[in-house]
C-alpha cells in the first residue's frame, strides 16, 4: 500500500471501524468507468482485513479503493492480498459483453443511425441507452432479443487487442459518441459480429452469457430510448418466474399454460357480454326508478321539484335519470344524489321554462354539494357535483326547497 487517506487527509495508519481510501502499487480491482460498476471484494493480510466497497480513478489515474477496516490495524507500506468478488465480476463481464451484442443487434434491426447514449453494467442487470426516433415495436424487440441469443449460441470468441486508433477505425470499431480516445485504443471483438473500443471486462466466449432476456424498453428523452436486460442466472430466474406465474394462472383457470390465450379471449368476451347485460338491466331499473321518482315530485309555489337519493347508481346513470325526468315532466327542477365508495354524487337538472324564470342547475348543485363538504357546477340546464360527507346527503336534499324559494324571490 503506497497511499492511505482518511477524512480527506493522508494518514499513516487506520484501525478497525475506519472508512479509508487507499492506493496500491498494483491491483486486480476494476475502477468504475464506461458504465461498468467497480469491483468489490477484500484486502487482507495476517494483521488486517478490509472490505472494498468502491473503486474510482484518482486524479493521476491510480485506482482509489474505498474500504472499511473490518478487523486489525493497517499501516502505510503494508503488503495486502487482493481478492475481488469473483461471482460478481463474472456476472458483470457477461452483462458487459451483452451490451456489445445488443448494440450491434439494435443497429441490425433498427438501422445504422442507432448510437449508444449511455450504459450501466452491474452484476444484477444491464441498462443500455441509445438514439432512435421512435418507439421500438414488440416485433423489433423480439428480433433484437433473438439475435443476441443466436450470437450466444454461436459461441463467438471474445478477444481484446490494443492498436492505433486509426487502425481500429479501419476495422470498423464502434466508438462512443463524444468520448475522447488516445492514440492507442483497446478493441473488444465478439467474433466478426461486434467490434468496439472498450476498456471494460468481458467474457472469453459469448457462450458464457448462457441466456439473454429483455426486461423493458422505454423512452427517457427526445430521441433517446432505454433497454434493460438480464443475462445468465438472472435471466433464467426471471424466465422461470414468468413460467411459474403462467402455470399458477393456468391452474386457477383450469387450463394448461398453452391454453391460456384461448381461455383469456373467452373470458374477455364473457366480460363484454356481461357488461352489455348489466347496462341493459341498469337501464330497465333506471326507467322503473324514474317512474317512482315522478310520483315523488313536490311543489314550492308553482315550481315542481324532485330531490331524492338513489341507491347503487353512478354519475352517468344519475344524469340519464335526470334527463328522463325533465323530458317526462316538462317543467321541473331535479336534484338527485347517490353514494358510491364513500363519495357523494349530485346531479341537478332544470327544464327550459324554469331557466327562463332564473333557475340555474349549476348554482343549485353547487350549494347543495357544499352542505356535504363538496363542490361543483355546470350549465343552467344540467350540472353535477361531488361531496365528501355521505351522512349529510339528506340534509342537502332537504335544502333544495329553500334554494328554490330564494331563487324565486330574486
N, C-alpha and C positions, 0 to 999 in steps of 0.2 A: 504494500500500500504506500503510495507516494504523496497523497494529499488527503487531509481529513477536515471536514467543515461541520460546525455545529452552530446553529442560530446565526447563520450568515457570517461566521468568523472562523478562520483557520485555528485548529486546536491540535494538540499533540496526543490526546488520548480521549477515550469515551468509555462509559460504563453501562451496565445493564439498565435498560429503560430509555436510553438516549436515542433520539432520532438524528441521524447524521447523513451527510453526503460525502462520498469518498471516490477517489480516482485510483485505479490500479495500473501497474506498468503494462499489463495485458489482461484481456477479459474475453470470455465467451458470450457475455450478455449483450443482446441487441438493444441499442438505444432507439426509442420511438422515432420513427421517420417514415415519410412517404405513405402515411396512412396505416402502417403496421405498428401495433402496440409494442411496448417494451417487454422484454423478458422479465420474469420474476424468478426467484429461487433462493439460494442460500450461500453465504460465505462463512467459512469456519476454519478453525484450527483447534489444537488441543486446549486452548485457553478461552476461546470466544466463539459465539455463534450469532450470526446476523441474518435477519430476513430481508431480502432485497425486494422492495415493493415497487420501485420505478427506476428507469434508466433514461437519462436525457443527454443530449450533446452539450458539453461545456463550451464556453466561448472559443477556445482554441482547438475544438474538435475532439477532445477526450470524452470518454463515456463517464458521465457523472452518475454514480449509483446512490439512490436514496435507500437507506437501510434503517432497521430498528435493531438495536442490540438486545438480543433475547437473553443472553447469559454471558458472564465473563467480563473481561477487560480488553480493550482494543487500543493499540498504540501505533504511531507512525513507524513505518518500516516493517510491520508485521507481515509475514507471509500467510496468505489465505488460500484455502481450496475453494474454487468457484464451482457451483453446481446449479445450472438452470433447471427450471421446471420442465422436464423433458416432454411430459404428456401435453402440456400447454403449447410448447414450441412446435411439436408435431402437428397439432391442430391448427396453429397459426400458419404453418407452412402450407398445409392443404388449402386453407382459405385464401392465402395469397396467390398461389398458383391458379386457383379457381377464378380470381378476379381477372387474370390474364386471358384465360379461356373465355370468360364471359365477355370481356372487352371485344375480342375478335368475333365472337358469335353475334353480338349486337351489331357490329359492322356488317356481317354477312346477311343478317335478316332485315335490319332497318336501313342500312346504307352507309356509305363511306363518310357521310357528314358527322357520324357519331364520334364524339371525343370524350375522353374521361374528364370529369369535372370535380373529382374528389373520390376518396375511398376511406373505408375503415376496416381494418383487418385485425380481428381478435381471435381468441381460441374458440369462442362460442358461436360466432357468426361473422358474416362479411356484409359490407354495405358498399354499393358502387353507384356513384352519381355520374350522369352522362348527359351530353347535349342531344336534344331531339325535339322536333317541332310539335309533336302531338302525343296523345296517349298511346301507349303500346297495347295492341289488342290481345285478347286471350289467345288467339291463334298464333300470333307472333311470339308471345311468351312461351307457348308450348314448343315452338320451333327452337327458340333460344335454349331452353332447358334441355331439349333432346340433343342439340349439337354438343353442348358441354359434356353431357353424359357419354355421347359417342366418342369424344376425344379422350375421356377417361378410360373407356373400354378398349380403345386402340393402343393403350399402354405406350404413349409417346414419351421418349426420354426428355427430361428437362435438364438443360445444360446452361452454364454460366461462363461467360468469356469477356475479358477486358480487351478493348480495342479503341483505336482513334475514333472520335465521334463521326468524322466524315465517312469512315468505313462502315460504321453502324448504320448511318443513314442510307448508304448504298444498298445495304441488306434489306432495307425497308423497316427497320426497327421503329416501333411506335414510341414517341416521346410525349411526356405530359405537357400539355399546353401551358406556357408561362413559366415552366421550370427552368432554372439555369443549370447547365451542364458544363463540366470541364472538358479539356481536350481529349482525355481518355475516359471512356464510359464503360459501365458493366452491362452486358447484354444478356438477357434471360430468354432462352428459346424453348418452346414446347414442341418438339419435332420441327416440322416445317409449317405448323399451323399458326403459332403465335411467336412474334419476336418483339420484345420490348426492352427499353432502357429501364433498369431497376436495380436498386441496391438492397432489396429485401431478401427474406428467407423463403426457400422453395423446396418442394419435394424433388426427389431424383427422377420420378416417373409419374405420369398422370394417373396411373392405376392406383397409386397410394391414396387418391382422393376417395376412392370407393364409390361414392354416390354424391350427386349434386341435386338440390331441390330449391326452387324459388319459393320465397315466403311472401313477398309483397312487391308491388310496383306502384309508384305514386309520383305526382308532380311536387317539386319543392320550390319552384320558382319559374319565371318566364323562360321557356325553352330548356328547362333542366328537369330530368327525371331521376328517380332513385329506385334501385333494386336492392332488396335484402334477400340473402340466401344462406343456405347451410350446406356443409359437406360432411362426409364420413359418418361417424357415430351420431352426431347431432341430426343429420339428415335422416338417418334410419329411424331414430327415435321419433321424429316428427311424423314421418310417413306411417310408422307403426301406430302412433297415437290416433292418427286420422282413420286408419283401418279399424282399430278397436272401437272408435266412436261410431263409425258407419255400421259395424256389426251390432253394437248396442241399440242403435236406432232401428235397424232392420228387425232385431229381435222384438222390440216393443211394438212394431207394426206387423209382426207375424209373417215376415217375408225373409228371403235371403238377401245379402247385400247387393247382388247383381239385379235383384228385382225392385230395388229402391226407386229408381227413376219412374218406373211404371206406376208404382204404388203412390208416389208423391203426386204424379199427374192426376191420378184418380181422386186423391184426397182434395186437391185444389179444385177439381170440378165439383166435388160434393159441397165444398165450402161455397162456391159460386151459386150452386142450386139452392142451398140453404139460405143464403143471403137474399136471393130473389123471393123465396117463400116468406122469409121474415119481413121483407119490405111490403109484400102483398098483405100479410097479416096485420102489420102495423097500420097500413092504410085503412084496412077494414075497421080495426079498433079505433083509429082516429076518427073515421066517419061516424062510428057509433057514439064515440065520446062527444063529437061535435053536436050530435043530436041532443045529448043530455045537457050540454052547455047552453044550447038555445033556450032550454027551459029555465036556466038559472039567471037569465037576463033580468037586471033590475033597472030602476029609473031614478035619476036625480033631476027633478024638474021634468023637462021634456026630453032629456038626454038618456038614451038607453045605454047600459054598460054591462060588461061581464068581467069579473075579476075572480079568477079561480086558480087553484093549484092542481096540476095534472101529474099523476104518478107515472114513472117509468117511461118518460119520453125525453128526447134530446132537443137541442135548439132548432134543428131543421124541422122536426115534427111539430114543435110549438108554432113556428112560422106558418107551416102549412095549415094548421088548425085555425090560426088567427085569420088567415086569408079566406078560408072556407066560411068562417062565421061572418066576416064582413060581406062576402058575396050573398050569403043567405038572408041576413038581416037587413041589409041595405043601409041602415042608419044606426051605427053602434060604435062604442069605444070598447075595445077588447084588451084586457091585460091578463096574460097567462104566465104561470110560473111552474117550474119543476126543479127538483133537486137531483143532481147526478154526481156521485162520488164526493159528496160533501160540498159541492159548489151549486150556487143558485143561478138558474137561468130565468130571465124575464123577456117576454115579447109583448110589445104593445102595437095595436093597430087602430087606425081611425078612418072611418069612411069619408068620402069626398065632401058630402054635405056638411059634416061636422068640422072638417078642416076649414071650410069657408066661414064657420062661426067662431074660429080662433083656437080650436083644439089642435094640439101638436103631439103626435105619438112620441117623438124624441124627448120632449120636455117632460111628458108624463112618466116615461120609463126611467128617466134619469132620477127623478125624485123618489120613485118607488124603490129603485135599486139602492139609493142612499140609505134607506131605512135598514137594509141588510148589509150595510158596510161596503157597498159596491158602487158601480157607476156604469154609464153607457149613454147611448143616444142614437139618433138617426134621423130619418126623413119624417115629414109630418104624417104620412100615411102608414109607415111601418118602421119600427125601431126595436133594438134589443139591448140588453144589459146583463151584467152579472153581479152576484153578491157573494159574501163570504160567511154570512150568518144564517144558516137554514132555519134556525129556531125563530127567526123574525119574519118569515115569509107571510104568515097570516096577518101580522100587523101591517106589513107593506101593502098587501092586497086590500085590507080594510081601509087604507088611506086613499084609495082610488076615488071614492065618492067625494071626499073633501076636496081633492085636487080638481075634480070636475066642477064642483061648486065655485071654487076660487077662480078657475079659468072663465067660467060663465059670467062671473061678476065683472071681471076685467073687460 
